[in-house]
Amino acid sequence: MLFHVKMTVQLPLDMDPETAARLKADEKALAQRLQQQGKWRHLWRIAGLYANYSVFDVDSVQELHDLLMQLPLYPYMAIEVAAMCRHPSSIHEDDR
Ligand SMILES: O=C(O)CC1=CCC(=O)O1
């Protein structure tokens, strides 16, 4: 199951810089692990914003929920999710 996810990061302005740096490093490590596992298929910066557009490939809505909840930056993110299904004109046979 493919899901389009928009994540907008809103760190508190008064957050300790070391805490922010640790959260970002932990987020990066988990994001890269999930990409290697094929769960986090795409990760794009939205130009001009501290936000990203991502595509997740998971087995269930519950799995997506659990992945998003475990992101280190989750408490500081606004998250929007859209479920996607195959477009009849797509030439990509592996999209599902
Ligand atoms: O910087 C972001 O958009 C938040 C984020 C998601 C994965 C990551 O490494 O940072």
PDBQT file of the ligand as one rigid body, heavy atoms in Angstrom, charges set to zero:
ROOT
HETATM    1  O1  LIG A 101      13.813  17.273   7.465  1.00  0.00    +0.000 OA
HETATM    2  C1  LIG A 101      12.684  16.737   7.393  1.00  0.00    +0.000 C 
HETATM    3  O2  LIG A 101      11.887  16.950   6.477  1.00  0.00    +0.000 OA
HETATM    4  C2  LIG A 101      12.277  15.710   8.425  1.00  0.00    +0.000 C 
HETATM    5  C3  LIG A 101      12.923  14.452   8.120  1.00  0.00    +0.000 C 
HETATM    6  C4  LIG A 101      12.364  13.322   7.677  1.00  0.00    +0.000 C 
HETATM    7  C5  LIG A 101      13.383  12.326   7.486  1.00  0.00    +0.000 C 
HETATM    8  C6  LIG A 101      14.575  13.068   7.881  1.00  0.00    +0.000 C 
HETATM    9  O3  LIG A 101      15.719  12.640   7.913  1.00  0.00    +0.000 OA
HETATM   10  O4  LIG A 101      14.268  14.335   8.231  1.00  0.00    +0.000 OA
ENDROOT
TORSDOF 0
